[in-house]
Amino acid sequence: MNRAAYAAAVPTTTMERRTLLATVGAAATTALAGCNTGLSASEYDVEMTANRYRPQEITVSTGETVTWGNTSSRGHSVTAYESSLPENADYWASGGFDSEEAARDGYPRQGNVQSGETYGYQFDVAGTYEYFCIPHERGGMVGTVVVE
């Protein structure tokens, strides 16, 4: 490309640069939004996005299984806060750990729900269960299951 063609193609003012960056950013976002992990919404109850569970709170009946589906490109965990378990409820976490400490210590070798994968857990004891994603907990990736 010669100098004249380059000068014509490259934005010269701050506003032109911002317009270019906004356009490129929007195009990248649109392209990523179309990523297909192979999961359809009918395969999960709670979606794991880049840094959130959706919905953040879900209510189910005793004996129901909740299925989480990872639709993002990042690995996630579904890890119960041990201190918030209802009385007589077993500990649960993706990876089959028997304690929160074990889940934290074992991740990501075990318990990492990869893009396109699901994790399910059957809730047999009524109560409120709070949970989190180990690598994204500090970013606010937390959720609640209410079992009636």
Stockholm file with secondary structure:
# STOCKHOLM 1.0

chainA/1-148         MNRAAYAAAVPTTTMERRTLLATVGAAATTALAGCNTGLSASEYDVEMTANRYRPQEITVSTGETVTWGNTSSRGHSVTAYESSLPENADYWASGGFDSEEAARDGYPRQGNVQSGETYGYQFDVAGTYEYFCIPHERGGMVGTVVVE
#=GR chainA/1-148 SS CCHHHHHHHSCCSHHHHHHHHHHHHHHHHHHHHTCCCSCCGGGCSEEECSSCEESSEEEECTTCEEEEEECSSSCBCCEECGGGCCTTCCCCBTTCCSSHHHHHHHTTTSSCBCTTCEEEEECCSCEEEEEECGGGTTTTCEEEEEEC
#=GC SS_cons         CCHHHHHHHSCCSHHHHHHHHHHHHHHHHHHHHTCCCSCCGGGCSEEECSSCEESSEEEECTTCEEEEEECSSSCBCCEECGGGCCTTCCCCBTTCCSSHHHHHHHTTTSSCBCTTCEEEEECCSCEEEEEECGGGTTTTCEEEEEEC
//
